Amino acid sequence: MLIETLGAARDMGRLNTILGVLIRHGFGDSVRRLGLADRLERAGHALKWNHAADLARLEPPVQVRLALEELGPTFVKLGQILAGRADLFGPDWIAEFEKLHSQVPAVPLDELRPQLREDLGDEPEVVFARFDVEPLAAASIAQVHRAQLHDGTEVIVKIRRPGITDTIEADLRLLARLAVLAEAELPALKPYRPQQLVRELARSLRRELDLASECRSAERIANNLTSLPWIVVPRVHWAHTKERVNVQDYVGGVPGNQIALLETNGYDRNLLARRGAQAVLKMIVQDGFFHADPHPGNVFYLEGNRIAFIDFGMVGRLSQRRREELLNLLLGLVERNPQTVADVLLDWTGDEHGVNLSLLETEIETFVDQYHGTPLAQLNLGQMLADVTTILREHHLGLPTDMALLIKAFITLEGMGRSLDPAFHMTTEALPMLRQVLRARYRPKVVANRAWQTLRRTLAVAEQLPHDVSRLLRNARRGRVHVGIELAHLKRVGDQIDRAANRLTMALVIAALIIGSSIVMTVKGGPTLFGLPAFGFIGFASAFVGGLWLVRAIWRSSKGRDVGED
């Protein structure tokens, strides 16, 4: 039954291949502990154990990296995602994952022609004035050919490999089932969150398979960066863009991995570093939509000290709440405020079960406090973020997926900035923008809107409260109420309940004042104040003061969480 739960008969061949690769690379013991090897062999599938002993002599990170490369695009992408999870894996593992590449032999053009004719409506030599048969680059999911439109525009044509979708979907089905099995049978893997990682992988791969989606992301970022004229995003030619093919302007310049060519061509490396930092900070802090794979191969330096970003297959998204939390974290690091950093990270990790909170908070505070008095220009913000994730990993706490992706992108980009200019410090570029965003967050209109939204949610909770209490009592009579108490945090929970009860009581009083005052305002006669019924005016004023108190209390609550905005 175990084998059947891993997938239908159509996936059994691929499962046999995956397990065979794992065995050859030294993971036979894990395969047997899952109960898969013996069952597959009894089912008539031959698993090759040759050379497993030789490969087992390699370090585990190297074994895993080689296995992922051999297994193909789905697993290479998994490794690339793991390269951004410094909160789960140590430096040795991250270094190996970063070596993963998806360069594979190109598909001959003759094999691509049927798909291209269907997507373009004709032969590529007809659609384009020129179409290069030899590709510029070939990866596991797509390959890129250079071409020219009939108006003379130089473009690149990105073509998805035929049949790749079926292979990836089969891999994802198997990985999803293997992740469930691994968490149940191999407890040592549980801190690495196999099921969550597979879900993250599936989302990333399905977005990357849709080449039109990549172009939509490119246009969105291009529109967001119009205020930075030195940033170039290739223009999309939608007339020729579909799910399996996209056409964008060709970008020629100095590749990001050939820094030595900049000086010989008259580029200002210091200016490039600062402009790149401004673009990245705007994408992350202001827009909440950013290029999540900004390695040097996806960056080009153009004449006029301009910077071009390409390949938007992997992008990151940050909600408004996440951006505010990130703002607090970065300000806490830059201004050396350890309590702010600790509060944000504890909110991010969420899972406090089995964690020594006092020790964790002490370690974070000690880490941040060590930078007290350090000149701003000497702070390495990327390294500080990396060190923070190391602390979390040591306590078996993982970051939310979006934040892990962002921190990885941030560290990569700061490294690129330093490669351009060794004296570059992201901190000096970040602080003015962080303070600008912080000032904008406290504009009267923004504060009033936030207070109104808070009041609306509070009133909605108050309206729902009688129904919830009734349902609770009904379930209690039926014996369906279960109460769990964790004594170690009982006082903290009690304090949280007490604060919540106070705020809820105040919200009910405010709601009653608003409703009562509204009724009084409609009654003619009686004393007046400023031309309005006195009691109604006093009621509204009291509700306003109470609302301000309520908003302030919620705002100051360092442990308050707004799940609805996540």
VEXDREN-2710 file (C-alpha; in Angstrom, 1 decimal):
% VEXDREN-2710
k/r/px/py/pz
1/MET/0.0/0.0/0.0
2/LEU/2.9/2.4/0.7
3/ILE/4.1/2.4/-2.9
4/GLU/0.5/2.9/-4.2
5/THR/0.2/6.0/-2.0
6/LEU/3.2/7.6/-3.7
7/GLY/1.5/7.9/-7.1
8/ALA/-0.3/6.3/-9.9
9/ALA/1.3/3.7/-12.2
10/ARG/2.3/6.6/-14.6
11/ASP/4.8/7.9/-12.0
12/MET/6.3/4.6/-11.0
13/GLY/9.1/4.7/-13.5
14/ARG/10.1/8.2/-12.4
15/LEU/9.9/7.1/-8.7
16/ASN/12.3/4.2/-9.5
17/THR/14.7/6.7/-11.2
18/ILE/14.6/9.1/-8.2
19/LEU/15.2/6.4/-5.7
20/GLY/18.0/4.9/-7.8
21/VAL/19.8/8.2/-7.9
22/LEU/19.4/8.7/-4.2
23/ILE/20.9/5.3/-3.5
24/ARG/23.8/5.9/-5.8
25/HIS/24.6/9.1/-4.0
26/GLY/24.8/7.6/-0.6
27/PHE/21.2/7.9/0.7
28/GLY/20.3/4.2/0.5
29/ASP/19.8/4.0/4.3
30/SER/17.2/6.8/4.2
31/VAL/15.4/5.0/1.2
32/ARG/15.3/1.8/3.2
33/ARG/14.1/3.5/6.4
34/LEU/11.2/4.9/4.3
35/GLY/10.4/1.3/3.3
36/LEU/10.7/2.1/-0.4
37/ALA/13.7/0.1/-1.6
38/ASP/12.5/-3.3/-0.5
39/ARG/9.0/-2.8/-1.7
40/LEU/10.1/-1.6/-5.1
41/GLU/12.5/-4.5/-5.5
42/ARG/9.8/-6.9/-4.6
43/ALA/7.6/-5.2/-7.2
44/GLY/10.2/-6.1/-9.8
45/HIS/12.0/-2.7/-10.0
46/ALA/15.8/-2.9/-10.2
47/LEU/17.5/-0.3/-8.1
48/LYS/21.2/0.1/-9.0
49/TRP/23.4/0.0/-5.9
50/ASN/26.7/0.1/-7.9
51/HIS/29.2/2.8/-6.9
52/ALA/27.0/3.9/-4.0
53/ALA/29.9/3.2/-1.6
54/ASP/32.3/5.5/-3.6
55/LEU/29.8/8.4/-3.7
56/ALA/29.0/7.9/0.0
57/ARG/32.6/9.0/0.8
58/LEU/31.7/12.5/-0.3
59/GLU/30.5/15.1/2.2
60/PRO/26.7/15.1/2.6
61/PRO/26.2/18.6/1.0
62/VAL/28.1/17.5/-2.0
63/GLN/26.2/14.2/-2.3
64/VAL/22.9/16.1/-2.2
65/ARG/24.0/18.6/-4.8
66/LEU/25.2/15.9/-7.2
67/ALA/21.9/14.0/-6.8
68/LEU/19.8/17.1/-7.4
69/GLU/21.8/17.9/-10.6
70/GLU/21.3/14.3/-11.9
71/LEU/17.6/14.3/-11.2
72/GLY/16.9/17.3/-13.5
73/PRO/15.1/20.6/-13.6
74/THR/12.6/20.1/-10.7
75/PHE/15.3/19.1/-8.3
76/VAL/17.7/21.8/-9.5
77/LYS/15.1/24.4/-8.8
78/LEU/14.5/22.8/-5.4
79/GLY/18.2/23.2/-4.7
80/GLN/18.1/26.8/-5.8
81/ILE/15.3/27.5/-3.5
82/LEU/17.2/25.8/-0.6
83/ALA/20.1/28.1/-1.4
84/GLY/18.0/30.9/-0.1
85/ARG/17.1/29.2/3.2
86/ALA/20.0/30.1/5.4
87/ASP/17.5/29.9/8.3
88/LEU/17.3/26.1/7.7
89/PHE/20.8/25.1/6.4
90/GLY/24.3/25.9/7.4
91/PRO/27.0/27.7/5.3
92/ASP/28.4/24.4/3.9
93/TRP/25.0/23.4/2.5
94/ILE/24.2/26.9/1.2
95/ALA/27.5/27.0/-0.6
96/GLU/26.8/23.7/-2.4
97/PHE/23.2/24.7/-3.3
98/GLU/24.5/27.9/-4.8
99/LYS/26.7/25.8/-7.2
100/LEU/23.6/24.3/-8.8
101/HIS/23.0/25.3/-12.4
102/SER/20.5/24.3/-15.0
103/GLN/22.7/24.5/-18.1
104/VAL/21.8/21.5/-20.3
105/PRO/22.3/20.7/-24.0
106/ALA/20.0/22.7/-26.2
107/VAL/17.0/21.2/-28.0
108/PRO/17.6/21.2/-31.7
109/LEU/15.5/23.7/-33.6
110/ASP/13.7/21.0/-35.6
111/GLU/12.3/19.6/-32.4
112/LEU/11.0/23.1/-31.4
113/ARG/9.4/23.9/-34.7
114/PRO/6.0/22.3/-34.2
115/GLN/5.5/24.1/-30.9
116/LEU/6.9/27.4/-32.3
117/ARG/4.6/27.3/-35.4
118/GLU/1.6/26.8/-33.1
119/ASP/2.6/29.6/-30.8
120/LEU/3.9/32.1/-33.3
121/GLY/1.4/31.3/-36.1
122/ASP/4.2/30.6/-38.7
123/GLU/7.8/29.5/-39.1
124/PRO/10.2/31.6/-37.0
125/GLU/12.0/32.6/-40.1
126/VAL/8.8/34.2/-41.4
127/VAL/7.7/35.8/-38.2
128/PHE/11.2/37.4/-37.6
129/ALA/13.4/39.1/-40.1
130/ARG/16.3/37.0/-38.7
131/PHE/16.2/34.1/-36.3
132/ASP/19.4/32.5/-35.0
133/VAL/19.4/28.7/-35.1
134/GLU/22.0/28.4/-32.4
135/PRO/20.7/29.5/-29.0
136/LEU/22.4/32.1/-26.8
137/ALA/21.8/29.9/-23.7
138/ALA/20.0/26.7/-22.8
139/ALA/18.6/25.9/-19.4
140/SER/16.5/23.0/-18.0
141/ILE/13.1/24.8/-18.5
142/ALA/13.7/27.0/-21.6
143/GLN/16.3/28.1/-24.1
144/VAL/17.0/31.5/-25.6
145/HIS/17.5/32.4/-29.3
146/ARG/18.4/35.8/-30.6
147/ALA/16.3/37.3/-33.4
148/GLN/15.4/40.5/-35.2
149/LEU/11.9/41.9/-35.8
150/HIS/11.0/43.3/-39.2
151/ASP/11.3/46.8/-37.9
152/GLY/15.0/46.1/-37.0
153/THR/14.5/45.7/-33.3
154/GLU/16.9/43.2/-31.8
155/VAL/15.1/40.7/-29.5
156/ILE/15.5/37.4/-27.7
157/VAL/13.0/34.6/-28.1
158/LYS/12.7/32.4/-25.0
159/ILE/11.2/29.0/-25.8
160/ARG/9.9/26.4/-23.2
161/ARG/11.4/22.9/-23.7
162/PRO/8.8/20.5/-25.2
163/GLY/7.4/18.0/-22.7
164/ILE/9.0/19.7/-19.7
165/THR/5.6/20.4/-18.0
166/ASP/4.7/16.7/-17.8
167/THR/8.0/15.8/-16.3
168/ILE/7.8/18.6/-13.7
169/GLU/4.2/17.8/-12.7
170/ALA/5.2/14.1/-12.2
171/ASP/8.1/15.1/-10.0
172/LEU/5.9/17.5/-8.0
173/ARG/3.3/14.8/-7.3
174/LEU/6.0/12.4/-6.1
175/LEU/7.8/15.0/-4.0
176/ALA/4.6/16.0/-2.3
177/ARG/3.9/12.4/-1.3
178/LEU/7.6/11.8/-0.3
179/ALA/7.5/14.9/1.8
180/VAL/4.6/13.6/3.8
181/LEU/6.3/10.2/4.2
182/ALA/9.6/11.8/5.2
183/GLU/8.1/13.9/7.9
184/ALA/6.3/10.8/9.3
185/GLU/9.2/8.3/9.0
186/LEU/12.3/10.5/9.4
187/PRO/11.8/12.9/12.3
188/ALA/15.3/14.4/11.8
189/LEU/14.0/16.0/8.6
190/LYS/11.0/17.7/10.3
191/PRO/12.9/21.0/11.2
192/TYR/13.6/21.4/7.4
193/ARG/9.8/21.4/6.7
194/PRO/9.7/19.1/3.7
195/GLN/6.0/19.7/2.9
196/GLN/6.4/23.5/3.1
197/LEU/9.4/23.4/0.8
198/VAL/7.7/21.3/-1.7
199/ARG/4.7/23.6/-1.8
200/GLU/7.1/26.6/-2.3
201/LEU/8.8/24.7/-5.0
202/ALA/5.5/23.9/-6.8
203/ARG/4.4/27.6/-6.8
204/SER/7.8/28.8/-8.0
205/LEU/8.1/26.2/-10.8
206/ARG/4.5/26.7/-12.1
207/ARG/5.1/30.4/-12.3
208/GLU/8.4/29.9/-14.1
209/LEU/6.8/27.5/-16.6
210/ASP/4.4/30.3/-17.7
211/LEU/6.7/32.5/-19.8
212/ALA/3.9/35.1/-20.2
213/SER/3.7/35.4/-16.5
214/GLU/7.4/36.3/-16.4
215/CYS/6.7/39.1/-18.8
216/ARG/3.8/40.4/-16.7
217/SER/6.2/40.6/-13.8
218/ALA/8.8/42.4/-15.9
219/GLU/6.3/45.0/-16.9
220/ARG/5.1/45.5/-13.4
221/ILE/8.6/46.1/-12.1
222/ALA/9.4/48.4/-15.1
223/ASN/6.3/50.5/-14.2
224/ASN/7.3/50.7/-10.6
225/LEU/10.8/51.9/-11.5
226/THR/9.9/54.6/-14.0
227/SER/11.1/57.2/-11.5
228/LEU/14.6/55.7/-11.9
229/PRO/15.5/56.3/-15.5
230/TRP/18.9/54.6/-15.2
231/ILE/17.2/51.2/-14.6
232/VAL/16.3/49.2/-17.8
233/VAL/13.9/46.4/-18.0
234/PRO/13.6/44.7/-21.4
235/ARG/10.4/45.7/-23.3
236/VAL/8.0/42.8/-23.9
237/HIS/6.6/42.2/-27.4
238/TRP/3.2/40.8/-26.6
239/ALA/2.2/40.0/-30.2
240/HIS/4.6/37.1/-30.1
241/THR/4.4/36.2/-26.4
242/LYS/2.4/33.2/-25.1
243/GLU/2.7/30.7/-22.2
244/ARG/5.4/28.7/-24.0
245/VAL/7.3/31.5/-25.7
246/ASN/8.1/35.1/-25.0
247/VAL/9.8/37.8/-26.9
248/GLN/11.7/40.7/-25.3
249/ASP/14.2/43.4/-26.3
250/TYR/17.7/42.1/-26.5
251/VAL/20.0/43.7/-23.8
252/GLY/23.6/44.2/-24.7
253/GLY/26.2/45.4/-22.2
254/VAL/28.7/44.3/-19.7
255/PRO/27.4/41.2/-17.9
256/GLY/27.3/41.4/-14.1
257/ASN/29.9/38.7/-13.7
258/GLN/32.5/40.6/-15.8
259/ILE/33.2/43.5/-13.5
260/ALA/36.7/43.9/-14.8
261/LEU/35.4/45.2/-18.1
262/LEU/33.7/48.2/-16.5
263/GLU/36.8/50.4/-15.9
264/THR/38.1/49.8/-19.4
265/ASN/34.8/51.0/-20.9
266/GLY/34.5/54.2/-18.7
267/TYR/31.9/53.1/-16.2
268/ASP/31.6/54.7/-12.8
269/ARG/31.5/51.7/-10.5
270/ASN/30.6/53.7/-7.4
271/LEU/27.7/55.2/-9.2
272/LEU/26.5/51.8/-10.4
273/ALA/26.6/50.4/-6.9
274/ARG/24.5/53.3/-5.5
275/ARG/22.0/53.2/-8.4
276/GLY/21.6/49.4/-8.0
277/ALA/21.0/49.8/-4.3
278/GLN/18.3/52.5/-4.8
279/ALA/16.5/50.3/-7.3
280/VAL/16.6/47.3/-5.0
281/LEU/15.4/49.2/-2.0
282/LYS/12.6/50.8/-3.9
283/MET/11.4/47.3/-5.2
284/ILE/11.5/45.8/-1.7
285/VAL/10.6/48.6/0.8
286/GLN/8.3/50.8/-1.3
287/ASP/6.7/48.5/-3.9
288/GLY/6.7/45.1/-2.2
289/PHE/7.4/43.4/-5.5
290/PHE/11.0/42.5/-6.3
291/HIS/13.4/40.5/-8.5
292/ALA/14.1/37.4/-6.4
293/ASP/16.9/35.9/-8.4
294/PRO/19.3/38.9/-8.9
295/HIS/22.5/36.9/-9.4
296/PRO/25.2/38.5/-11.7
297/GLY/24.0/36.6/-14.7
298/ASN/20.7/38.5/-14.6
299/VAL/22.3/41.9/-14.4
300/PHE/23.9/44.0/-17.2
301/TYR/25.6/47.3/-17.1
302/LEU/24.8/49.6/-20.0
303/GLU/26.3/52.9/-21.4
304/GLY/25.5/55.9/-19.4
305/ASN/25.9/54.0/-16.1
306/ARG/22.6/52.3/-16.5
307/ILE/21.6/48.9/-15.1
308/ALA/19.5/46.3/-16.8
309/PHE/17.7/43.5/-15.0
310/ILE/16.6/40.5/-17.0
311/ASP/14.8/37.1/-16.3
312/PHE/11.9/37.8/-14.0
313/GLY/10.8/34.1/-13.7
314/MET/11.3/34.3/-9.9
315/VAL/9.9/37.3/-8.1
316/GLY/9.0/38.0/-4.5
317/ARG/6.0/39.7/-3.1
318/LEU/5.6/41.5/0.3
319/SER/2.3/42.4/1.8
320/GLN/1.9/45.9/3.4
321/ARG/2.2/44.3/6.8
322/ARG/5.4/42.5/5.8
323/ARG/6.9/45.7/4.5
324/GLU/6.2/47.4/7.8
325/GLU/7.8/44.6/9.7
326/LEU/10.8/44.7/7.4
327/LEU/11.1/48.4/7.9
328/ASN/11.1/47.9/11.7
329/LEU/13.7/45.1/11.4
330/LEU/16.1/47.2/9.1
331/LEU/15.7/50.3/11.3
332/GLY/16.4/48.1/14.4
333/LEU/19.6/46.8/12.8
334/VAL/20.8/50.1/11.4
335/GLU/20.0/52.0/14.6
336/ARG/21.2/49.2/16.9
337/ASN/17.9/48.6/18.7
338/PRO/18.0/45.0/19.8
339/GLN/14.4/44.8/21.3
340/THR/12.9/45.9/18.0
341/VAL/14.8/43.2/16.1
342/ALA/13.9/40.5/18.6
343/ASP/10.2/41.4/18.5
344/VAL/10.0/41.3/14.7
345/LEU/11.9/38.0/14.4
346/LEU/9.7/36.3/17.1
347/ASP/6.6/37.5/15.2
348/TRP/8.0/36.1/11.9
349/THR/8.9/32.7/13.3
350/GLY/5.6/32.2/15.0
351/ASP/6.3/28.7/16.2
352/GLU/7.5/29.2/19.8
353/HIS/6.8/25.6/21.0
354/GLY/9.8/24.1/22.6
355/VAL/11.9/27.3/22.1
356/ASN/13.7/28.9/25.0
357/LEU/12.3/32.4/24.4
358/SER/14.5/34.1/27.0
359/LEU/17.6/32.6/25.6
360/LEU/16.6/33.5/22.0
361/GLU/15.8/37.1/22.9
362/THR/19.1/37.4/24.9
363/GLU/21.1/36.1/21.9
364/ILE/19.4/38.5/19.5
365/GLU/19.9/41.4/21.8
366/THR/23.6/40.5/22.4
367/PHE/24.1/40.2/18.7
368/VAL/22.6/43.6/17.8
369/ASP/24.2/45.3/20.9
370/GLN/27.7/44.4/19.7
371/TYR/27.3/47.0/17.0
372/HIS/26.6/49.8/19.4
373/GLY/28.9/52.7/18.7
374/THR/30.0/51.2/15.3
375/PRO/30.1/54.0/12.7
376/LEU/27.2/53.7/10.2
377/ALA/29.5/53.4/7.2
378/GLN/31.1/50.3/8.7
379/LEU/27.9/48.3/9.1
380/ASN/27.5/45.4/6.7
381/LEU/23.7/45.1/6.6
382/GLY/23.7/41.9/4.5
383/GLN/26.1/40.1/6.9
384/MET/24.0/41.2/9.8
385/LEU/20.9/39.7/8.2
386/ALA/22.8/36.5/7.5
387/ASP/23.9/36.3/11.1
388/VAL/20.4/36.8/12.4
389/THR/19.2/33.9/10.3
390/THR/22.0/31.8/11.7
391/ILE/20.7/32.5/15.2
392/LEU/17.2/31.4/14.2
393/ARG/18.5/28.2/12.6
394/GLU/20.4/27.3/15.8
395/HIS/17.0/27.5/17.6
396/HIS/15.3/25.5/14.9
397/LEU/13.1/28.4/13.8
398/GLY/12.3/29.1/10.2
399/LEU/11.4/32.3/8.5
400/PRO/8.3/32.8/6.4
401/THR/9.0/31.9/2.8
402/ASP/8.6/35.5/1.5
403/MET/11.1/36.9/4.1
404/ALA/13.6/34.1/3.5
405/LEU/13.5/34.9/-0.3
406/LEU/13.9/38.6/0.4
407/ILE/16.9/38.2/2.7
408/LYS/18.6/36.0/0.2
409/ALA/18.1/38.6/-2.6
410/PHE/19.2/41.4/-0.3
411/ILE/22.4/39.6/0.7
412/THR/23.2/38.8/-3.0
413/LEU/22.6/42.3/-4.1
414/GLU/24.8/43.8/-1.4
415/GLY/27.5/41.4/-2.4
416/MET/27.2/42.7/-6.0
417/GLY/27.4/46.3/-4.7
418/ARG/30.6/45.5/-2.9
419/SER/32.1/43.8/-6.0
420/LEU/31.5/47.1/-7.9
421/ASP/32.8/49.3/-5.1
422/PRO/34.6/47.7/-2.1
423/ALA/33.7/50.9/-0.1
424/PHE/30.0/50.4/-0.8
425/HIS/27.7/50.1/2.2
426/MET/24.1/49.3/1.7
427/THR/23.4/50.9/5.1
428/THR/24.2/54.4/4.0
429/GLU/21.9/54.0/1.0
430/ALA/19.1/52.3/3.0
431/LEU/18.8/54.6/6.0
432/PRO/17.5/57.7/4.1
433/MET/14.9/55.7/2.3
434/LEU/13.9/53.8/5.5
435/ARG/13.4/57.1/7.3
436/GLN/11.4/58.5/4.4
437/VAL/9.1/55.6/4.4
438/LEU/8.8/55.8/8.1
439/ARG/7.7/59.5/7.9
440/ALA/5.2/58.6/5.2
441/ARG/3.8/55.9/7.4
442/TYR/2.9/58.6/10.1
443/ARG/1.3/61.1/7.8
444/PRO/-2.1/62.2/9.3
445/LYS/-4.1/60.7/6.4
446/VAL/-2.3/57.4/6.6
447/VAL/-2.7/57.3/10.4
448/ALA/-6.4/58.2/10.2
449/ASN/-7.0/55.5/7.5
450/ARG/-5.2/52.9/9.7
451/ALA/-7.3/54.0/12.7
452/TRP/-10.5/53.7/10.7
453/GLN/-9.6/50.2/9.5
454/THR/-8.8/49.2/13.0
455/LEU/-12.1/50.5/14.3
456/ARG/-14.0/48.7/11.5
457/ARG/-12.3/45.4/12.4
458/THR/-13.0/46.0/16.1
459/LEU/-16.7/46.6/15.4
460/ALA/-16.9/43.5/13.2
461/VAL/-15.4/41.5/16.1
462/ALA/-17.9/43.0/18.5
463/GLU/-20.8/42.2/16.2
464/GLN/-19.6/38.6/15.9
465/LEU/-19.0/38.1/19.6
466/PRO/-22.5/37.1/20.7
467/HIS/-22.6/34.4/17.9
468/ASP/-19.2/33.1/18.9
469/VAL/-20.1/32.9/22.6
470/SER/-23.3/31.1/21.7
471/ARG/-21.4/28.6/19.5
472/LEU/-18.8/28.1/22.3
473/LEU/-21.5/27.3/24.9
474/ARG/-23.3/25.0/22.5
475/ASN/-20.0/23.1/21.8
476/ALA/-19.3/23.0/25.6
477/ARG/-22.7/21.4/26.3
478/ARG/-21.9/18.7/23.7
479/GLY/-18.4/18.1/25.2
480/ARG/-16.6/19.4/22.1
481/VAL/-14.4/22.0/23.8
482/HIS/-10.8/21.1/24.5
483/VAL/-8.5/23.4/26.5
484/GLY/-4.7/23.1/26.4
485/ILE/-2.6/25.0/28.9
486/GLU/1.2/25.5/28.6
487/LEU/2.2/26.4/32.1
488/ALA/5.6/27.8/31.1
489/HIS/3.8/30.7/29.3
490/LEU/0.7/30.9/31.5
491/LYS/1.5/34.4/32.9
492/ARG/2.2/35.7/29.4
493/VAL/-1.0/34.2/28.0
494/GLY/-2.9/35.7/31.0
495/ASP/-1.5/39.2/30.3
496/GLN/-2.4/38.9/26.7
497/ILE/-6.0/37.9/27.5
498/ASP/-6.3/40.7/30.0
499/ARG/-5.1/43.3/27.4
500/ALA/-7.4/41.8/24.8
501/ALA/-10.4/41.9/27.2
502/ASN/-9.7/45.6/28.0
503/ARG/-9.5/46.5/24.4
504/LEU/-12.6/44.6/23.5
505/THR/-14.6/46.2/26.4
506/MET/-13.4/49.6/25.2
507/ALA/-14.5/48.8/21.6
508/LEU/-18.0/47.8/22.8
509/VAL/-18.2/51.1/24.8
510/ILE/-17.1/53.0/21.7
511/ALA/-19.6/51.2/19.5
512/ALA/-22.4/51.9/22.0
513/LEU/-21.4/55.6/22.2
514/ILE/-21.4/55.9/18.4
515/ILE/-24.8/54.3/18.0
516/GLY/-26.4/56.2/21.0
517/SER/-25.0/59.5/19.9
518/SER/-26.2/58.9/16.3
519/ILE/-29.7/58.4/17.7
520/VAL/-29.5/61.5/20.0
521/MET/-28.4/63.6/17.0
522/THR/-31.7/62.9/15.3
523/VAL/-33.8/64.1/18.3
524/LYS/-34.8/67.8/18.1
525/GLY/-34.7/70.0/21.2
526/GLY/-32.6/70.0/24.3
527/PRO/-29.3/71.8/25.0
528/THR/-26.9/72.4/22.2
529/LEU/-23.1/72.7/21.9
530/PHE/-21.6/74.3/18.8
531/GLY/-25.0/74.2/17.2
532/LEU/-25.3/70.4/17.7
533/PRO/-27.2/68.4/20.4
534/ALA/-25.0/68.6/23.4
535/PHE/-25.3/65.0/24.5
536/GLY/-24.8/63.7/21.0
537/PHE/-21.7/65.9/20.5
538/ILE/-20.2/64.8/23.9
539/GLY/-20.9/61.1/23.0
540/PHE/-19.1/61.4/19.6
541/ALA/-16.2/63.2/21.3
542/SER/-15.9/60.5/23.9
543/ALA/-16.0/57.8/21.2
544/PHE/-13.3/59.6/19.3
545/VAL/-11.0/59.9/22.4
546/GLY/-11.7/56.2/23.2
547/GLY/-10.9/55.3/19.6
548/LEU/-7.6/57.1/19.8
549/TRP/-6.8/55.3/23.1
550/LEU/-7.7/51.9/21.5
551/VAL/-5.6/52.5/18.4
552/ARG/-2.6/53.6/20.6
553/ALA/-3.0/50.5/22.8
554/ILE/-3.0/48.2/19.8
555/TRP/-0.1/50.1/18.2
556/ARG/2.0/49.8/21.3
557/SER/1.3/46.1/21.8
558/SER/4.6/44.6/20.7
559/LYS/3.1/41.1/20.6
560/GLY/-0.1/42.0/18.7
561/ARG/-0.7/40.2/15.5
562/ASP/-3.0/41.0/12.7
563/VAL/-3.5/37.7/11.0
564/GLY/-6.0/39.1/8.5
565/GLU/-3.3/41.2/6.8
566/ASP/-0.7/38.4/6.4
END
